[in-house]
Structures are given as C-alpha cells and as structure tokens.
Amino acid sequence: MTPPVVANGLGASSHSPGTNGGPNHPNAAAGGPRAGEVTLPNGDIYSGTLLSGGDIPEGVGRYVWSGSSCVYEGGWRQGMRHGRGRTLWPSGAIHEGEYSAGYMDGEGTYIGSSDSSLSSYKGGWKLDRKHGHGIQTYCNGDMYEGPWVQGQMEGHGCRYTWANGTTYVGAMRNGLMSGKGVLTWSATGDSFQGNWLDGAMHGYGLYTWQDGGCYVGTWTRGFKDGKGTFYPKCSQVPAAHKLYIDELRQRGVLPDISNILQHHTDQESAAVGASSLSRRNLSFEQRLPSKKRPSLQRRWSIGVAVERITRHEPGVGGSDKTNGCEDTAGSNTFPILEREYAQGILISEVVLNHKTFPESSKKLRLRQSKMMRDIKRPGEAIIKGHRSYDLMLCLQLGIRYTVGKITPIERREVRASDYGPKASFWMNFPKNGSRLTPSHRAVDFKWKDYCPMVFRNLREMFKIDTADYMISICGSDALRELSSPGKSGSIFLLSQDDRFMIKTLRKSEVQVLLRMLPHYYRHVRTYENTLITKFFGLHRVKPSSGQKFRFVVMGNMFCTELRIHRRFDLKGSSLGRSTDKIKIDENTTLKDLDLNYSFYLEPSWRDSLLKQIETDSEFLRNQGIMDYSLLLGFHYRARQNLQRGASFHESILPDKLPVLSEQDAVEEDSACNYREGLVLVQRGSDQKSKVAVGPHIRGSRLRSSSACFEEVDLLLPGTARLQIQLGVNMPARAEKEEKQAEDDGKSFRQVYDVVLYIGIIDILQEYSMRKKMEHAYKSIKYNPLSISVVEPRFYSERFLKFIHTVFPQNLSS
C-alpha cells in the first residue's frame, strides 16, 4: 500500500489496505474479529483485529507504510480507516481525529512539522479537506477562525487576525475577503465597515479614522469612487445622518457589526467542548499551493494601499486626537463635506452644514436617495408590471427564434439577394404556440426579421458567439431600460451584461439603414478599425393590440471593466448644445458647449484616430447622412500628482508614457512603483498574459513609439491589463481648463490620466426634404453656422474641424 498522499497541505490517504494490494477479500466468510498481523507483498504491515476467516482489517489496528514509515493507529471498518484514529508522518506532522471510508472526515486536529508554512488546524474535515468550522494558525503568527468549504476559507462569520493585530471579521469567498465585513488596522486604529470583492473594498462602506473622522461612500476595487460624505474629526454627526447610516445597516447596504460579531460568537459556541488548540510553533508537512498564502498577503497590501490613499484627508491624518477639539466642544464648526471621487481622484466637494443655511431634512432625503441610486446599475430593470415588460418578452422570444433558425445554415458570403425588403421574413407568435413557435407569456404578436444573413455575418465579423449573443439578450435576467438622452423619444434597452444596446427606430430610420446596408457592410469589412456604430440585428414587433416597434441591436461601446466617469455627445454645432441639468453625474450625457477638456494622445495614435474619423465621416457624407455624433467617454485614473499649474504655452504631456517589459509586468509590485495611473506594457512573444478584451473588439492593436513601435497593452496598476485598439482603452492625458487667477494672471488647469472610449453614433438621419425645410426655417431665425441641421458636406467639414480641437496636437511632439 502507498503512503498517504499529501493534498492541500493535509495528510490524505488515497488508498486503504483493502483497496491496493491489501488483505481485502470480499468473498471471505463472515465471522467474529480476531487478532493478527498481515504483511503485504509491497512490505506494508498491518497489526490488529481482522474479520474471522479473512485478512480484512476490522476494529482497531496499526498500519505501517514501508519506505516512508508513515503510521496509522485507530479504527477500521471493511478494510478502510473508520472512526477515531491517528496518522503520523516521518516529518513529525500528526493528524488525530475522525475518519470515514478511508478519508479524514469529521472533527480532527492537524499539527504540522517544523519546516512547513502552516502550524496547526483544528476543526471539521470532509473527504480529506477542511470543511465546516475550524481554527487555523500559521507559523508567522496569523490566525483564522471560521467556516471552511472544500479546503477554502468561505462563508459568513469569518475572522482572520494578522500577526500585527490587524483583524478582519465578515464574509469570505475562495480565501478572499468578499461580501460584508469589518477590517481594523492595529497600527493606526482605522477601520473599514462595508463591502469587499476579491480582497479589495468594493461597494458601499464606512471608513473611520482613529481620531473620529469618517467617510461614508462607495469604493471600486480599493479606490473611493462616486459620491460620499466626509465627517472630519471632532465634528458632530447630525442625528438625521446617524439615522441614515443605521438605515443603511438595516437595509444590508452596510454590514451590521452586532450581527457579524453575533454570527462569529455563535460559531465559536458551537465548537465549545473540544480540547484547546495547541499553539506550538509548528507547521504543516507541506505548504499550501502558492496562490493561497500570498492572497492573504495581497489583502494586507491592499489594506496598506487604501490606508495611504485615505489617511491624507484634510484634518484627519497624523494629528493629536484632542488637538482643537476641546475649544470647540458643544459647537459644530467643522464642515461636513459631500465629495465625489473618480478612482481615488477628488473631483468635487460641497459643504453641507453651512451655519446660516443648515441642510433641511427634505434636502437630506433627496441627497440620500441620490447616493443610494449611485450604487445601482444604470437603467431600470424591466420586471412584470413595467410598461415595457411585454415588449421585452416579445423581442427576446423573436431574437431567440430567428437567431436559432439561421445558425445551422452553412456560412457563406453575402449575396445581393440578402439585402432589401425581400430578404426579410415574418412569423406569427400566438400565445398558445403553433407548429413552428413555442407558447409564451406575452401577448400574441407578429415578428419580422430584416436581412438575417447580413447581420449574422456582421456578428461573426465582430467575433460575437451566437450562444453568448442569445444568452446576453434572451437570458433569464431582465433587460434594463435607460432614459433617452436625445429628443427622438426612442426607447433604449440594455442587455443584462451591458454588451448590447437595443434602440427603437422610426420607420424612416429603418428605411435608411436598409438602403445603406450594402455600403455599410463593405465599409466595416474594409476598415476593421472603423468607429461607426456596430449593428447586429434589425427587427420589428407588432403586438396583436398595439403599435409596431422597430428596433436595432447595437454594440454598447461603454461595455468595459472600467467605470465611465464622464461622457460627451459631440456634433460640432453650438445651438442648443449644452445640457440643461443642474446636477451632473457619471450617467449624464454632456454636449459640445459643456466640454472643457482637451485630450492629448500619443502622436501616432492621434493621427490614426483622426484619419479613421475622417474616413468614417466621408462614408456618411457619401450616404447623405448628417446629424451624427462623436460619443466620447472617459475613465479617470488616480495618480500621485493630479494637478499642475501651467501657462497655456507650456506642454502638459510627457513625450512618452512609462513602458514595462512583459516580464516586469508579471511582477505585481513593479507596476505599483510608478506614480502615473497608466502604464504601457510591451507585448511578449509568449502572449500568456491575461489581457481584458472588449465584448466586440475587431481590428489591429495599437503600436507605441515609447516601445519602439511594438504592440502594447494598457496596465492600470492594481486593476486590470487592457488591450489597446483605436477608440477602445486608449490612454490619454486630459487637460481641464480652469479660471485665471486674479493675482498673477496665469492660467491654471487640472491634468488627469484618462482612458478613452470613442465611437460615432446616430448615423441613420439622412438630409431629407423635411430636414431641408427645417434648415431653411432655422437659418432665418438663428445663425446658419450654429445649427445642427445642415447639408452633409458642410456638416462633415464642421464636424472634423471641431474634433481636431478636442484632440489637439501636443506641443512637445
């Protein structure tokens, strides 16, 4: 018999005397147990009780493996370890506890050898893995107590204590802090109560400093992101704010500390009665897999990084706890601030508790509801009772049917007969089903699918898997309806994974798309880096008692791992091109006159981008299209030096972004040594690095002059590594213009690291007779150069001229 196999650092016998050359004879006659000793052909020795008439261990016995000198002493049943027992390894590791069917199963204690990274474990086991409540101590002084699932720290009521005293109490998953929990730093006394994801603060939370200051808001992977409220030290938190924080705990947005501690206490009480755990400086026989222990170290590193970010709040870092508090006792003179962050960057700040204008309870409720909305996904989920619920069911059923019908057809090139109205087909969908259609919960409706072969080839061209396409739009999760940002009155639906946008169209827009579809297909096939809207399907729904709905399925250009903090719809015109919203957030679509940023790209990237925009604009001009827009969104990225004062003649962009080699990028700490929020990584030859690719990415990667014009990826230290392509994941520096200072007359501006997402949208408006009449009327009333409705050639020229001002040439280049 082979010695016990060590799995996950735990002694685990994969065989028993009755299963691998042992004295197990299933046909042996039954009888009473007898004492005896058996030597196996491989040299293993068993001594103890055996079943009468055979050599099957039964009862109590001792088994010694030859060669390794591993020893098991304890109970046996039918030739397998069963009951209480004790296994000793030559290294000195010991497991004593319950066994079942040859496995460690039940309560047990494992004490490791002196050369292992794990000291001891006491708790539940299942099939040789830690399972149930248990206590783990490490040779470095760390300690974990809580639930285990198949060898992983997982569940609620977990408690991990580092050797320096830092403690986490809350939920864990796959050995990482995930869910609601409380982390307390022993070195500073700071604590964070809130939500975690893969070891980083993620979601709503409350960060409290030792001196009493606190911040309530949202985090994204360790960075403050979104709106929140900052209460400085010595400030008196208003009663309404306290009630609001308590309400967040009751709703489950913030963790309820009393429930977490009670859950941990209940688990601790359930383990009462077991002997005390030995805390000797021992370790397991073999180390855990390398990804287990470092994950805890990474969690501590994340905690330190977050501490570095948050401890520099004004008025809270490194000051005496009583400094300035005694003189202001009884008064609330410290400002309570509403702050908005973008990936750790403070982008706005408003004082809430003005002495003469105290915040009313009504305003507080409005602000609180706004903060609650900030943590939700964009759009309104379409559930039963929603005005668009039946429409959603109809289009999901129709897409599932038509896409499933065309998929088995052998792929071929698009023909002339695949275009036009005659290439479409329709189908009845009665509620009770038919010979060709299933029964459903929606109303009876007619379904029409336009040019299915063309759109199938377009989906394949953009590398969209058919199954993923149907699951994304027609899966069990509901679609979400977005508020329409334009004046068209169209309904916008978003797929559950944010990959696809569904927009209702007017009949005239459908006619335009069908007319230009052959030219559109050739254009996107010829220019793989095109920025114009990606169309994946054109359909029509006609309910039995209702109006027709025509809609197109498009790619969502803002489907990214990163949070889009600002978005702009740019046309190049000025009349009516500003938002009328007083409160601006990340979901607000701003317009031309709202744009106070200039974006500086690497020269070769800027040239490629402007050339592609010119090519796409020329295509639309030849198709008689006008009133299209450049949709631009960007993600702020934190960096150490966020603001720079400079006169306008000075260059604000370094010649090159920092570049890492493929080997350096693998090392996590190397990227974190850069002060910049964006780092380029030169792609290696093995291409084994994990790079996040967009949902419908097509085209060539960008090459950087900083890397000798080799292909590069974008590394966001501590977040992700992204594939850079034209209009997707493009790193840039954004210059935000500020007012001139009155004292020295210089112009100041703020500079941010940003990641850009760019596309051309609304490409279905032709310069029709109706638009010509609108142009004539508005030209009399307004300046003809400022209006949006102009003939396509002039529209294209004005559009391109404006885009050149958005992406100016860097003076240093």
Disulfide bonds with the S-S distance in Angstrom:
Cys234-Cys325 1.55
